[in-house]
């Protein structure tokens, strides 16, 4: 396959010729559906009846533009695309090759990438040219790194990845990669809607379970089964069996309504406000080192999902080594921590995820270059812990005090001052 756009051919796209599942479609369309518009999107390799096509059409408003590569190898061109394009010519366009497409804000490969590494590399090189500055390319591959297409995408993901989703509840297991080759403006994050990870399991309309909770529950049940087989007459197996539900429930992930006030700064986690103080800290390498810090303690009973307090672009993520003092104690200042530095129109904002006496694992899911909407999930801390939000001193005013209870993504903890 040639890497020249003028030589792009619709009959050599290295795609799997299977109908994508609804779960895969949601993951592929996440960047498109969260964008309020006006926006442009390109769908590559769309089979007939694809939920990717249906979802993309639903996300296309009057001011948006959707371009569809209607034929890819032995995938039959969906007749409904031509019909829709005829009735909505201002919004939908059908092209026969990549050479006929213009750059778009979101480029989506609607089928998992497959085939030889060289073919995958050629397609990715062509698609890269079709992404507008700050735009995103979304591609799915097999989860196995032994797959040639997945291995080919690995280097691009290391250098340009701004997020990925592992779809274990898909056969075969897939990974969806989001690539941004040029920086996006931080202001764009303020217009985006928060997204939910596809691996988050919905329990009810308002409650999900993080994938870590699924793993914890399965691990406990596995231990119970092993204990039962090893000592069938013993009641020891009841210990891990009874622990399965509370272990999974620790990773509950409730849906939250984020305030629409543009000046609001929301809590990064559930918990109790430990302190509100102004201090000097220059380890972040941004701003003048003067910060308003709002610290929140999370007990083992609190929801431990972490959310972005403001909308912005991730410009740095780093970790510090340290101890595991109780998170409510002053010594927790020197615990193991992960810092996420956000660039925002109001100045730099930092979120610190700190471990505690029980917590020993910090999960962070948004790499440098990623955009976070306000209230969007970006990680979690396992068991008791603490989150600190650093705001530029003088730019924001705290509206909470020590002892206040807060809910991540919902409770306003500070407001930006009028300039």
C-alpha positions in Angstrom: 0.0 0.0 0.0 1.3 3.4 -0.9 1.5 6.2 1.7 0.7 8.9 -0.8 -2.8 10.4 -0.5 -3.1 10.6 -4.3 -2.6 6.8 -4.4 -5.0 6.0 -1.7 -7.1 3.1 -2.9 -10.4 2.0 -1.4 -9.7 -1.7 -2.0 -6.6 -2.1 0.1 -7.6 -0.7 3.5 -6.3 -3.2 6.1 -9.6 -3.5 8.0 -11.6 -6.4 9.5 -14.7 -7.0 7.5 -17.0 -7.5 10.5 -19.9 -5.5 11.8 -18.7 -3.4 14.9 -20.5 -4.0 18.1 -22.5 -1.2 19.9 -19.8 -1.2 22.6 -17.0 -0.7 20.1 -19.1 2.0 18.4 -19.5 4.0 21.6 -15.7 3.9 22.2 -14.9 4.9 18.6 -17.4 7.8 18.7 -16.6 9.2 22.2 -14.4 12.0 20.8 -17.1 12.9 18.3 -20.1 12.8 20.5 -18.4 14.9 23.3 -17.7 17.7 20.8 -20.5 20.3 20.7 -19.6 21.6 17.3 -19.3 23.0 14.8 -17.1 20.0 13.9 -16.2 17.8 11.0 -15.7 14.1 11.0 -14.4 11.4 8.6 -15.5 7.8 8.9 -13.3 5.2 7.1 -14.4 1.7 6.3 -18.1 1.8 7.2 -20.0 -1.5 6.7 -23.7 -1.6 6.0 -25.8 -1.3 9.2 -22.9 -0.2 11.3 -23.7 1.3 14.7 -20.7 3.6 14.1 -22.5 5.2 11.2 -25.8 5.5 13.1 -24.1 7.1 16.0 -22.1 9.5 13.9 -25.3 10.6 12.1 -27.0 11.2 15.4 -24.0 13.3 16.6 -24.0 15.4 13.4 -25.9 18.7 13.9 -26.9 21.2 11.3 -23.6 23.1 11.5 -21.5 19.9 11.3 -20.0 18.0 8.4 -19.7 14.2 8.1 -17.6 12.6 5.4 -17.9 8.8 4.8 -15.5 6.6 2.8 -18.2 4.4 1.5 -16.2 1.4 0.2 -13.3 -0.4 1.9 -12.1 -3.6 0.3 -14.9 -6.2 0.4 -17.1 -4.1 2.6 -20.2 -3.2 0.6 -21.0 0.5 0.4 -24.0 1.1 2.7 -26.9 2.3 0.6 -28.3 4.3 3.4 -25.3 6.6 3.3 -26.0 7.6 -0.2 -29.6 8.2 0.6 -28.8 10.3 3.6 -26.2 12.3 1.6 -28.9 13.0 -1.0 -31.3 14.4 1.6 -28.7 16.1 3.8 -26.0 17.3 1.3 -24.9 20.2 3.5 -23.9 17.8 6.3 -23.1 14.4 4.7 -20.7 13.6 1.9 -19.7 10.3 0.4 -16.2 9.8 -1.0 -14.7 6.9 -2.9 -11.1 7.2 -1.6 -9.0 9.0 1.0 -7.6 11.2 -1.8 -11.1 12.8 -2.1 -11.4 13.6 1.6 -10.5 16.9 3.2 -9.0 17.2 6.7 -11.5 16.8 9.6 -11.5 17.4 13.3 -12.2 13.8 14.2 -11.1 10.9 11.9 -12.5 7.5 12.8 -11.6 4.1 11.4 -14.9 2.4 11.8 -13.5 -1.2 11.7 -10.6 -2.6 13.8 -7.3 -2.2 12.1 -5.9 -5.6 10.8 -3.6 -7.0 8.2 0.2 -6.7 7.8 2.1 -4.0 9.6 3.2 -2.3 6.4 -0.4 -1.9 5.3 -1.4 -0.6 8.6 1.5 1.9 8.6 0.5 3.1 5.2 -3.1 3.7 6.2 -2.1 5.5 9.4 0.3 7.8 7.4 -2.5 8.8 5.1 -5.0 9.3 7.8 -2.6 11.5 9.7 -2.7 14.0 6.9 -6.5 14.1 7.2 -6.5 15.3 10.8 -6.9 19.0 11.3 -4.5 20.8 13.8 -5.6 19.7 17.3 -7.8 17.0 15.9 -8.0 13.4 16.9 -7.5 10.1 15.0 -9.4 7.2 16.5 -8.3 3.6 15.7 -9.1 0.2 17.2 -6.8 -2.8 17.1 -6.6 -6.2 18.6 -5.6 -6.0 22.3 -2.8 -8.5 21.7 0.5 -6.8 21.0 1.5 -9.8 18.8 -1.0 -8.6 16.2 1.0 -6.8 13.5 -1.4 -3.9 13.3 -1.4 -3.4 17.0 2.4 -3.5 17.2 2.6 -0.9 14.4 0.3 1.4 16.3 2.3 1.0 19.6 5.0 3.6 18.7 2.4 6.2 17.5 0.5 5.7 20.7 3.6 6.2 22.8 4.3 9.5 21.0 0.9 10.9 20.2 -1.6 8.9 22.3 -4.1 11.0 24.4 -6.1 8.1 25.7 -7.0 4.5 25.1 -9.8 2.1 26.1 -9.5 -1.6 26.6 -12.6 -3.4 25.6 -12.3 -6.8 27.4 -16.0 -7.5 27.0 -15.6 -7.8 23.2 -14.7 -10.8 21.2 -11.9 -10.6 20.3 -10.7 -8.1 23.0 -9.9 -4.8 21.4 -8.1 -1.5 22.3 -9.3 1.8 21.0 -6.5 4.4 20.6 -7.0 8.2 20.4 -4.1 10.0 18.7 -3.5 13.8 18.6 -0.6 14.8 16.4 -0.6 18.5 17.1 -1.6 20.4 20.3 -5.2 21.3 20.9 -6.1 24.7 22.4 -6.9 24.4 26.2 -10.1 26.5 25.6 -11.5 23.6 23.6 -11.7 21.5 26.7 -14.3 24.0 28.2 -16.6 23.1 25.4 -16.3 19.3 25.6 -18.6 17.0 27.5 -17.1 14.5 30.0 -16.9 10.9 28.7 -17.3 7.6 30.5 -14.8 4.8 30.0 -16.3 1.9 27.9 -14.9 -0.6 30.4 -17.0 1.1 33.2 -19.9 -1.4 33.8 -23.4 0.2 34.1 -25.3 -1.2 37.1 -28.2 1.2 37.1 -29.0 4.4 35.3 -27.1 6.5 37.8 -24.4 4.0 39.0 -21.5 2.4 37.2 -18.7 0.1 38.4 -15.2 0.8 37.4 -13.3 -2.1 35.7 -11.1 -2.3 38.8 -14.2 -3.2 40.8 -15.0 -6.1 38.4 -11.4 -7.3 38.8 -11.6 -7.1 42.6 -14.9 -9.0 42.8 -13.7 -11.7 40.4 -10.4 -12.0 42.4 -12.3 -12.5 45.7 -14.6 -15.1 44.1 -11.6 -16.9 42.7 -10.0 -17.1 46.1 -13.2 -18.4 47.5 -13.3 -21.1 44.9 -9.7 -22.1 45.5 -10.3 -22.2 49.3 -13.4 -24.3 48.9 -11.6 -26.8 46.7 -8.5 -27.0 48.9 -10.5 -27.4 52.1 -14.1 -28.5 51.2 -15.1 -29.0 54.9 -13.8 -25.6 56.1 -15.8 -22.4 56.2 -12.7 -20.4 55.3 -14.0 -19.9 51.7 -16.7 -17.6 53.1 -14.2 -14.9 54.0 -13.2 -14.0 50.4 -16.7 -14.8 49.1 -18.3 -12.3 51.5 -15.6 -9.8 50.7 -16.4 -9.9 46.9 -19.3 -7.4 47.1 -17.7 -4.8 49.3 -14.5 -5.0 47.4 -16.3 -4.4 44.1 -18.5 -1.7 45.7 -15.4 0.3 46.7 -14.9 1.0 42.9 -18.5 2.2 42.4 -18.6 5.0 39.8 -21.8 7.2 40.2 -23.0 9.5 37.4 -22.7 13.1 38.5 -24.2 16.4 37.2 -21.4 19.0 36.8 -22.4 22.6 37.4 -22.6 24.7 34.2 -21.3 27.9 35.8 -18.1 28.7 33.8 -16.4 30.1 36.9 -17.0 27.0 39.1 -14.1 24.8 40.2 -15.5 21.4 41.3 -14.1 18.8 43.8 -11.6 16.3 42.4 -13.0 13.6 44.6 -15.6 12.7 47.2 -14.6 13.2 50.8 -14.1 15.7 53.6 -12.2 19.0 53.2 -9.0 18.8 55.2 -7.6 22.2 54.6 -7.8 25.4 52.6 -4.6 27.4 52.5 -2.4 29.6 50.4 1.2 28.4 50.1 4.3 28.5 47.9 5.3 25.4 45.9 7.5 25.7 42.8 7.9 21.9 42.0 5.3 22.1 39.2 7.4 24.4 37.0 4.4 26.6 36.0 3.1 29.8 37.4 4.8 31.9 40.0 4.7 29.2 42.7 1.9 30.8 44.8 -1.1 28.5 45.1 -4.5 28.2 46.7 -4.6 24.6 47.8 -7.8 22.7 48.8 -7.1 19.3 50.2 -9.8 16.6 50.5 -9.5 13.4 52.6 -11.2 10.2 51.2 -12.2 7.5 53.7 -12.6 3.9 52.6 -16.3 4.5 52.4 -16.0 7.4 49.9 -16.2 7.0 46.1 -12.6 6.9 45.0 -13.0 8.0 41.4 -11.0 11.1 40.6 -12.4 13.9 38.4 -11.0 17.0 36.8 -11.8 20.1 38.8 -11.6 22.3 35.8 -11.5 21.9 32.0 -8.0 22.0 30.5 -5.2 20.3 28.6 -2.8 18.0 30.4 0.7 19.4 30.0 2.5 17.3 32.5 2.1 14.1 34.6 4.7 13.1 37.2 5.0 11.0 40.3 6.9 11.5 43.6 8.1 8.8 45.9 7.4 8.9 49.6 5.7 7.2 52.5 2.2 5.9 53.3 1.2 8.0 56.3 -2.5 8.3 57.2 -4.0 10.6 54.6 -5.6 12.9 57.2 -2.3 13.6 58.9 0.2 16.3 58.1 2.8 13.7 57.3 0.7 12.7 54.2 2.2 15.8 52.6 5.2 13.5 51.8 3.3 10.4 50.7 3.6 8.8 47.3 1.7 11.1 44.9 0.8 11.6 41.3 0.5 15.2 39.9 -1.5 16.2 36.9 -0.8 19.7 35.6 -3.5 21.3 33.5 -3.2 24.3 31.2 -6.4 26.4 31.4 -7.5 29.8 30.2 -7.3 30.9 33.8 -3.8 29.7 34.4 -2.2 26.4 35.5 -4.1 24.0 37.7 -2.6 21.0 39.5 -4.4 17.9 40.9 -2.4 15.8 43.3 -3.5 12.2 44.0 -1.9 11.2 47.3 -1.8 7.7 48.8 -2.7 7.0 52.4 -2.1 4.4 55.0 -4.1 1.7 53.2 -3.9 3.1 49.6 -0.9 1.8 47.7 -1.9 2.3 44.1 -2.7 5.4 42.1 -4.4 4.9 38.7 -4.0 7.7 36.2 -5.6 7.4 32.8 -5.0 10.6 30.8 -1.6 11.2 29.2 0.1 14.5 28.3 -1.8 16.2 25.5 -5.2 14.9 26.5 -8.1 17.2 27.0 -10.2 16.9 30.2 -13.7 18.4 30.5 -14.7 19.7 33.9 -15.9 16.8 36.0 -14.5 14.2 33.7 -13.0 11.0 35.3 -9.3 10.7 34.9 -8.2 8.1 37.5 -8.7 6.7 41.0 -6.8 5.9 44.2 -7.3 2.5 45.8 -8.7 2.8 49.4 -8.2 5.6 51.9 -6.3 8.6 50.3 -6.3 12.3 49.6 -6.7 14.7 46.7 -5.3 18.2 46.6 -6.4 20.9 44.0 -3.9 23.7 43.4 -5.3 26.9 41.9 -3.3 30.1 41.1 -3.3 32.3 44.1 -5.4 35.4 43.6 -7.2 33.9 40.5 -9.7 31.9 42.5 -11.6 32.1 45.8 -12.4 29.0 47.9 -16.1 28.5 48.8 -15.6 25.5 51.1 -14.0 25.2 54.6 -12.4 22.4 56.6 -14.9 19.8 57.6 -17.2 20.3 54.6 -18.4 17.2 52.7 -17.9 17.3 48.9 -18.8 15.1 45.9 -16.3 14.8 43.1 -17.4 16.5 39.9 -20.5 18.0 41.5 -19.6 20.2 44.6 -18.2 23.6 43.8 -15.1 24.2 45.9 -13.9 27.5 44.4 -14.8 30.1 41.9 -12.6 32.0 39.4 -12.3 35.7 40.2 -13.5 38.1 37.6 -10.6 39.6 35.7 
